Amino acid sequence: QVQLVESGGGLVQPGGSLRLSCAASGSGFRINVMGWYRQNPGKERELVATFTSTGNTNYADSVKGRFTISRDSAENAVYLQMNSLKPEDTAVYYCYLLYDSSWTRMTKWGQGSQVTVSS
């Protein structure tokens, strides 16, 4: 059983910074993609940034140049450094994991972290 634990998030003023963390735990799994999505009420969940097992990163156009995703492969963890935050970045941020276990490809979502950007 793979578990995801998120931390970080909170309330910040426009122009401020926040850092999200997500760690995967369990046994017998291999990570393919790990990253972050976000969602607001009544809207679809959208990609923020992801990191593949080969080291490639992918960012939403709206966060390029402001957000940075990084990883700690030894800890099966990813981090999202969010700088120059804007009110439109307000959302619940979900950690995302695509992994292989017992020859099956599976996905896992974190519990969600509220990020609110407001003065």
Number of C-alpha atoms within 10 A of each C-alpha: 8 15 13 18 15 21 16 16 20 14 15 18 14 17 14 14 18 18 17 21 21 24 21 22 14 10 10 10 19 15 19 16 18 28 28 26 19 22 19 15 8 6 8 9 15 14 18 25 24 25 22 16 14 8 10 9 16 14 18 13 10 11 17 12 11 13 20 18 22 17 20 10 11 6 11 16 19 23 23 22 14 21 17 15 22 19 15 12 21 19 20 18 26 25 30 24 26 18 19 15 14 9 9 8 13 15 14 16 18 19 14 21 19 17 22 20 21 16 9
